[in-house]
Amino acid sequence: KAFTDEWPQALVAYHQLIESDVERNMMTHRMQEIYDMLNTLDEKIRGSADLSIMDQALKEAQAKADKILAKWQ
């Protein structure tokens, strides 16, 4: 079997590897955004005994999470 016969297959495999890597990086980035947002929410809640402020913070967090997820759809 000639070396050139295997070359395209190697290219395809390499391309798939890169693609899955890009996907993983995007997922990691999305998770980091959500994690940061939850930390911010946590700080807001800890800093407040007021339930209406907590409720507002949760609504903000939900809206932000929706935006982040929509960006990666």
N, C-alpha and C positions, 0 to 999 in steps of 0.2 A: 504493500500500500504506500502510495506516494505521500510525502509530507504535505503537499498542497491540498490533498483530499481532506485532511484533518483541520486545516487552517480555518475555513469558514465556521466549523463547529466551535472551534476555540473562541472565535470572535463573538459568536452568538452567546456562548456561555459567559464570556467577559461582560458583554452588554447587559445580560440579565443580572449579573452580580452588581453592576453599577446601579441599575434600576432599583433593585431591592434595597441598596444602600441609601439611595436618595429618598425612597419611601420611608425608611427607618428614621432618617434624619428629620424628615417632615413630621413624623409622629412624635419624635423626641421634642421637637420645637413646640408642637401643639401642647404636649403634656406639660412642658415647662411654663407655657403661658397660663395654663389652667391652674397649675400649682402656685404660681406667683399670685394669681388672682385670689385663690383661696386663702393664702397667707394674709393678703390685704384685708379680706373679709374678716378673718379671724381677729386681726388687730382691731378692726372697727367694733366688733362685737365685745371683745374683752374690755375695750375702753368705754363701754356704754352699758348702763343698767336700764336704759330706756328701750322698751320693746318696739316702739315705733321706729326708732333708729335702726334696730336690728332688722326689722322687716324691710325697711328701705334698702339696707345694705344687701340683704338677700336678693331683692328684686334687681338691684344693680348688678350683682354677681351673675344672676341668671341671664340678664341681657348681654353681659360681656361674654359669658360662656357660649351663648347662642351665636354671637358675632364671630368668635374664635373658630367654632366648629364650622360655621357657614363658609369661612374663608378657605377651609381645607376640603370642602366637599368636591 
